[in-house]
Amino acid sequence: MGPNGTFVVRQQFSVGPPNSFLLELNNGAKAIYQTGTRNRKYLQQALQWSKRTVDLDPISYNYDTLAHLLYRLRFFDEAEAMQQQAVAAARQEQEPAASYEQELQKIKKRTL
């Protein structure tokens, strides 16, 4: 109840796309990576999708996808930086970071 005994109505508005859309966008980008394609056009499109998911939802899973796409496109330094973000985000999210750390080591050694 608000001042003077009046009711206060509060509405919650969502900013940006729903999480399910972001999950699908990230999964689409990851699926292109997982095909093993070397087609730069496809990889560049997937990279744009992945960057968008990180912009809107900077979580470990999204950073990991972005790192893998950057690696496939041979942007090794950027891939390493994004995988470090995946590790840091996983720790902040209190999620297991071991798999992200393993991928980071592969990126550093250029064995991904």
Beta strands, then each sheet from edge to edge (+ up, - down):
end
